[in-house]
Amino acid sequence: MEAADFWDHPDKAQSIITQLKTINTLIKPFQQLATDFGDIRAMMELAEEGEDESLLPDIQLSLKKAVTEVDQLEFKIQMSDPVDASNAFVTIQAGAGGTESCDWASMLYRMYVHWAEDHNYDLELIDADPAEQAGYRSITFAVRGEYAYGYLRGEAGVHRLVRISPFDAQSRRHTSFVAVDIMPELDDTIEIEVKESDIVMETFMSGGPGGQHQNKTASGVRLRHMPTGVVAECRSERSQHKNRKTAMNMLKARLYRIEQEKRDAELAKLYNEKGEIAFGSQIRSYTLAPYQMVKDHRTNVEVGNAGGVLEGKIDPFIEAYLKTRKPPSSN
């Protein structure tokens, strides 16, 4: 970066800066931890030499803070995939359950919005297909910030909700299913070749609450990759060109993610044989009646405060999933 010609090629320079930023998210916390533990050791020696117990509260507080930072760094180290540091595209698709599932999709969307806000991530709505009565048939949004994809990738799969239906006049218990798909937002350092001849583009009226322009012009774009059947769409912008660019980024991200997961025997089945969004395929169950419990079926982590989980408190599930991932190679 100190080279005189560094900015002669802006795209390449920006790519290097992005790589450096990712490396620094690991190196700088490690260096800071080394300094912090050195300070703690010095305080302990000072307290021991002077037999000064008044330093103990400060030592305990510093140790607690350092241990928390070590835990956070360990989770980041688990995320060794080149795209783990990337932003994330999240798609929520309603499944079996009709209006119930569409409403469940909107509940999950709010859950991820709260989680993103709690972690200081930026969130951008990409595409939304509202249902007639409540919620969404599908909704796609971007979560932007360091390691957004690495933290969220374990959320991919079918989420099951059991509750007393607010749409049932007889107040019966209903079960709903929603599929969540997580994709990395790729940058220029990762190349994905997609032939234009393999893509079929469809345009449609954006509709929804976007105003007269989106209701009268075919600005929405849907891209279909014919060799794989993968589809990506965007309707959030007034410009068809901008929507196509976003849809293409999502299409490349989805193709990249599928290829990556094919190398992982555990997740290959999830993505390539996902099957019906219904009974028997869920990764996590959210029970609101007759008792409250959220359980992840992959890690067996259970949380009794279902309301807190739906308010975005999903870190116990994310952390447990990260611990099950294969650690980075010592090479």
C-alpha positions as CSV (number, residue, x, y, z in Angstrom):
1,M,0.0,0.0,0.0
2,E,3.0,2.3,0.5
3,A,4.1,1.8,-3.2
4,A,4.0,4.9,-5.3
5,D,1.8,3.2,-8.0
6,F,-0.6,1.6,-5.5
7,W,-3.6,3.7,-6.7
8,D,-2.8,3.4,-10.4
9,H,-5.2,0.5,-10.5
10,P,-8.1,1.4,-8.2
11,D,-10.0,-1.9,-8.5
12,K,-6.9,-3.9,-7.6
13,A,-6.0,-1.5,-4.8
14,Q,-9.5,-1.7,-3.3
15,S,-9.3,-5.5,-3.4
16,I,-6.0,-5.4,-1.5
17,I,-7.5,-3.1,1.1
18,T,-10.5,-5.5,1.5
19,Q,-8.1,-8.4,2.1
20,L,-6.0,-6.4,4.6
21,K,-9.2,-5.4,6.5
22,T,-10.1,-9.1,6.8
23,I,-6.7,-10.0,8.1
24,N,-6.6,-7.2,10.6
25,T,-9.9,-8.3,12.1
26,L,-7.8,-11.3,13.4
27,I,-4.3,-9.9,13.9
28,K,-5.2,-6.7,15.7
29,P,-7.5,-8.3,18.4
30,F,-4.7,-10.9,18.9
31,Q,-2.1,-8.2,19.4
32,Q,-4.5,-6.3,21.8
33,L,-5.1,-9.5,23.8
34,A,-1.3,-10.0,24.2
35,T,-1.1,-6.4,25.5
36,D,-4.1,-6.9,27.8
37,F,-2.8,-10.1,29.4
38,G,0.6,-8.4,29.9
39,D,-1.1,-5.6,31.8
40,I,-3.1,-8.1,33.9
41,R,0.1,-10.1,34.7
42,A,1.8,-6.8,35.8
43,M,-1.1,-5.9,38.0
44,M,-1.1,-9.4,39.6
45,E,2.7,-9.1,40.3
46,L,2.2,-5.6,41.8
47,A,-0.6,-6.8,44.0
48,E,1.4,-9.8,45.1
49,E,4.6,-7.8,45.9
50,G,2.7,-5.1,47.8
51,E,0.2,-7.5,49.3
52,D,-2.4,-5.1,48.0
53,E,-5.9,-6.7,47.7
54,S,-7.4,-3.4,46.5
55,L,-6.2,-4.3,43.0
56,L,-8.2,-7.5,42.9
57,P,-11.5,-6.0,41.6
58,D,-9.6,-4.4,38.7
59,I,-7.8,-7.6,38.0
60,Q,-11.0,-9.6,38.0
61,L,-12.8,-7.1,35.7
62,S,-9.9,-7.1,33.3
63,L,-9.7,-10.9,33.2
64,K,-13.5,-11.1,32.5
65,K,-13.2,-8.7,29.6
66,A,-10.1,-10.5,28.2
67,V,-11.8,-13.9,28.4
68,T,-14.8,-12.5,26.5
69,E,-12.5,-11.1,23.8
70,V,-10.7,-14.5,23.6
71,D,-14.1,-16.2,23.0
72,Q,-14.9,-13.8,20.2
73,L,-11.6,-14.2,18.6
74,E,-11.9,-18.0,18.7
75,F,-15.2,-17.8,16.8
76,K,-13.7,-15.6,14.2
77,I,-10.8,-18.1,13.8
78,Q,-13.4,-20.9,13.1
79,M,-14.5,-18.9,10.1
80,S,-11.7,-19.8,7.8
81,D,-13.6,-19.9,4.5
82,P,-12.5,-17.0,2.2
83,V,-16.1,-15.7,2.1
84,D,-16.8,-15.9,5.8
85,A,-15.8,-12.2,6.3
86,S,-18.2,-11.2,3.6
87,N,-21.6,-9.5,3.8
88,A,-24.6,-11.8,3.6
89,F,-27.7,-12.1,1.4
90,V,-30.6,-13.7,3.4
91,T,-33.7,-15.1,1.7
92,I,-36.7,-16.2,3.7
93,Q,-39.2,-18.4,1.9
94,A,-42.6,-19.4,3.3
95,G,-43.4,-23.1,3.1
96,A,-46.2,-25.4,4.2
97,G,-48.8,-23.6,6.2
98,G,-50.3,-20.9,4.0
99,T,-51.0,-17.6,5.8
100,E,-49.4,-19.0,9.0
101,S,-46.1,-19.6,7.2
102,C,-46.2,-16.2,5.5
103,D,-46.7,-14.6,8.9
104,W,-43.9,-16.8,10.3
105,A,-41.6,-15.5,7.5
106,S,-42.2,-11.9,8.7
107,M,-41.5,-13.0,12.3
108,L,-38.1,-14.5,11.2
109,Y,-37.4,-11.3,9.2
110,R,-37.9,-9.2,12.3
111,M,-35.7,-11.6,14.3
112,Y,-32.8,-11.1,12.0
113,V,-33.4,-7.3,11.8
114,H,-33.1,-7.2,15.6
115,W,-30.0,-9.4,15.6
116,A,-28.3,-7.2,12.9
117,E,-29.1,-4.0,14.9
118,D,-27.7,-5.6,18.1
119,H,-24.4,-6.3,16.3
120,N,-24.2,-3.0,14.5
121,Y,-24.7,-4.5,11.0
122,D,-26.4,-2.5,8.2
123,L,-29.5,-4.1,6.7
124,E,-30.8,-3.4,3.2
125,L,-34.1,-4.8,1.8
126,I,-33.5,-6.4,-1.6
127,D,-36.7,-8.0,-2.6
128,A,-40.1,-8.7,-0.9
129,D,-43.2,-10.5,-2.1
130,P,-45.9,-9.7,0.5
131,A,-48.7,-12.2,1.1
132,E,-52.4,-11.2,0.7
133,Q,-53.4,-11.5,4.4
134,A,-50.2,-11.3,6.4
135,G,-46.4,-11.5,6.2
136,Y,-44.4,-12.5,3.1
137,R,-44.3,-15.3,0.6
138,S,-40.6,-14.5,0.3
139,I,-38.3,-11.7,1.4
140,T,-34.6,-11.1,0.6
141,F,-32.3,-8.6,2.4
142,A,-28.6,-7.9,2.7
143,V,-26.7,-7.9,6.0
144,R,-23.5,-5.8,5.7
145,G,-20.6,-5.8,8.1
146,E,-17.5,-7.8,9.0
147,Y,-18.1,-11.6,9.1
148,A,-21.9,-11.2,8.5
149,Y,-21.9,-14.3,6.3
150,G,-19.6,-16.3,8.6
151,Y,-22.0,-15.7,11.6
152,L,-25.2,-16.2,9.7
153,R,-24.3,-19.1,7.4
154,G,-25.5,-21.7,10.0
155,E,-29.0,-20.2,9.9
156,A,-29.6,-21.8,6.5
157,G,-32.3,-24.4,6.5
158,V,-35.9,-25.0,7.5
159,H,-37.3,-23.2,10.7
160,R,-40.4,-24.7,12.3
161,L,-42.9,-22.7,14.4
162,V,-45.6,-24.2,16.7
163,R,-48.1,-21.7,18.2
164,I,-51.7,-20.9,18.9
165,S,-52.8,-19.4,15.6
166,P,-53.9,-15.7,15.6
167,F,-55.7,-16.4,12.3
168,D,-57.7,-19.4,13.7
169,A,-61.1,-18.4,15.2
170,Q,-61.0,-21.5,17.3
171,S,-57.5,-20.7,18.7
172,R,-56.1,-24.1,17.6
173,R,-52.4,-24.9,17.6
174,H,-50.7,-24.7,14.2
175,T,-47.3,-25.7,12.8
176,S,-45.6,-23.5,10.2
177,F,-42.4,-23.9,8.1
178,V,-40.1,-21.4,6.5
179,A,-36.8,-21.9,4.6
180,V,-33.9,-19.6,5.2
181,D,-31.1,-19.3,2.6
182,I,-27.8,-17.5,3.3
183,M,-25.4,-16.5,0.6
184,P,-22.2,-14.5,0.7
185,E,-22.0,-11.2,-1.1
186,L,-18.9,-11.8,-3.3
187,D,-16.3,-9.2,-4.0
188,D,-13.8,-8.9,-6.8
189,T,-11.3,-11.2,-5.1
190,I,-13.5,-14.2,-5.8
191,E,-14.3,-14.9,-9.4
192,I,-17.5,-16.8,-10.5
193,E,-17.9,-17.3,-14.2
194,V,-21.5,-17.2,-15.4
195,K,-22.2,-17.3,-19.1
196,E,-24.8,-14.8,-20.3
197,S,-26.1,-17.5,-22.7
198,D,-27.0,-19.6,-19.6
199,I,-29.1,-16.9,-18.1
200,V,-32.8,-16.2,-18.9
201,M,-34.0,-12.7,-17.7
202,E,-37.6,-12.0,-16.8
203,T,-39.0,-8.6,-15.9
204,F,-42.1,-7.9,-13.9
205,M,-44.0,-5.1,-12.1
206,S,-42.5,-4.5,-8.7
207,G,-45.9,-3.8,-7.0
208,G,-46.1,-3.5,-3.3
209,P,-45.6,-0.2,-1.4
210,G,-42.9,1.2,-3.7
211,G,-45.0,3.9,-5.2
212,Q,-46.5,4.6,-8.6
213,H,-43.3,4.1,-10.5
214,Q,-42.8,0.5,-9.3
215,N,-46.4,-0.3,-9.8
216,K,-46.5,0.9,-13.4
217,T,-43.1,-0.1,-14.8
218,A,-41.5,-3.5,-15.2
219,S,-38.4,-2.7,-13.1
220,G,-38.4,-6.0,-11.2
221,V,-35.8,-8.4,-12.5
222,R,-35.7,-12.2,-12.2
223,L,-32.6,-14.2,-13.4
224,R,-32.7,-17.9,-14.0
225,H,-29.5,-19.9,-14.4
226,M,-30.6,-22.7,-16.8
227,P,-27.9,-25.3,-16.2
228,T,-28.7,-25.4,-12.4
229,G,-32.2,-23.9,-12.2
230,V,-31.0,-21.4,-9.6
231,V,-33.1,-18.2,-9.5
232,A,-32.4,-14.7,-8.1
233,E,-34.6,-11.7,-8.3
234,C,-34.7,-8.1,-7.1
235,R,-37.3,-5.4,-7.2
236,S,-36.1,-2.9,-4.6
237,E,-34.8,-0.2,-7.0
238,R,-36.6,2.1,-9.5
239,S,-34.0,1.2,-12.1
240,Q,-34.2,-2.1,-13.9
241,H,-30.5,-1.9,-14.5
242,K,-29.7,-1.7,-10.8
243,N,-32.1,-4.5,-10.0
244,R,-30.4,-6.7,-12.6
245,K,-27.0,-6.0,-11.2
246,T,-28.1,-6.9,-7.7
247,A,-29.9,-10.0,-8.9
248,M,-26.7,-11.1,-10.8
249,N,-24.6,-10.6,-7.6
250,M,-27.1,-12.8,-5.7
251,L,-27.1,-15.4,-8.5
252,K,-23.3,-15.6,-8.4
253,A,-23.3,-15.8,-4.6
254,R,-25.8,-18.7,-4.7
255,L,-23.8,-20.6,-7.3
256,Y,-20.6,-20.1,-5.3
257,R,-22.3,-21.2,-2.1
258,I,-23.7,-24.4,-3.7
259,E,-20.3,-25.3,-5.0
260,Q,-18.7,-24.7,-1.6
261,E,-21.2,-26.7,0.2
262,K,-20.9,-29.7,-2.1
263,R,-17.5,-30.2,-0.5
264,D,-19.1,-30.5,2.9
265,A,-20.9,-33.8,3.2
266,E,-23.1,-32.6,6.1
267,L,-24.4,-29.5,4.2
268,A,-24.5,-30.9,0.7
269,K,-27.7,-32.8,1.5
270,L,-29.2,-29.6,3.0
271,Y,-28.7,-27.7,-0.2
272,N,-28.9,-30.2,-3.0
273,E,-31.6,-32.5,-1.6
274,K,-33.4,-29.9,0.5
275,G,-36.8,-31.4,-0.3
276,E,-40.1,-30.0,0.9
277,I,-40.2,-27.2,3.4
278,A,-42.3,-29.2,5.9
279,F,-42.1,-31.9,8.6
280,G,-38.9,-33.7,9.2
281,S,-36.6,-31.2,7.5
282,Q,-36.2,-28.5,10.1
283,I,-32.9,-27.4,11.6
284,R,-34.6,-25.5,14.4
285,S,-38.0,-25.6,16.2
286,Y,-39.6,-22.6,17.9
287,T,-42.4,-23.7,20.2
288,L,-44.7,-21.0,21.7
289,A,-47.5,-23.3,22.9
290,P,-48.2,-25.2,25.1
291,Y,-44.8,-24.2,26.5
292,Q,-42.0,-22.0,25.3
293,M,-38.8,-23.5,23.9
294,V,-36.5,-23.0,20.9
295,K,-34.3,-26.0,20.0
296,D,-31.6,-26.4,17.4
297,H,-31.8,-30.0,16.1
298,R,-28.1,-30.0,14.9
299,T,-26.5,-28.9,18.1
300,N,-29.2,-29.8,20.7
301,V,-29.0,-26.2,22.1
302,E,-32.2,-25.3,23.8
303,V,-33.4,-21.8,25.0
304,G,-36.5,-21.4,27.1
305,N,-36.9,-17.7,26.4
306,A,-38.6,-18.0,23.0
307,G,-39.7,-14.4,23.0
308,G,-36.1,-13.3,23.5
309,V,-34.9,-15.4,20.6
310,L,-37.6,-13.9,18.3
311,E,-36.2,-10.5,19.4
312,G,-32.9,-11.4,17.9
313,K,-31.1,-13.2,20.8
314,I,-29.9,-16.1,18.6
315,D,-26.1,-15.9,19.5
316,P,-26.3,-19.2,21.5
317,F,-27.4,-21.1,18.4
318,I,-24.8,-19.3,16.1
319,E,-22.0,-19.9,18.6
320,A,-22.9,-23.6,19.0
321,Y,-23.0,-24.1,15.3
322,L,-19.6,-22.5,14.8
323,K,-18.1,-24.8,17.4
324,T,-19.2,-27.8,15.3
325,R,-17.5,-26.6,12.2
326,K,-14.2,-28.1,11.2
327,P,-11.3,-25.9,12.5
328,P,-9.0,-24.2,10.0
329,S,-6.0,-26.2,8.8
330,S,-2.8,-25.8,10.7
331,N,-1.2,-25.3,7.3
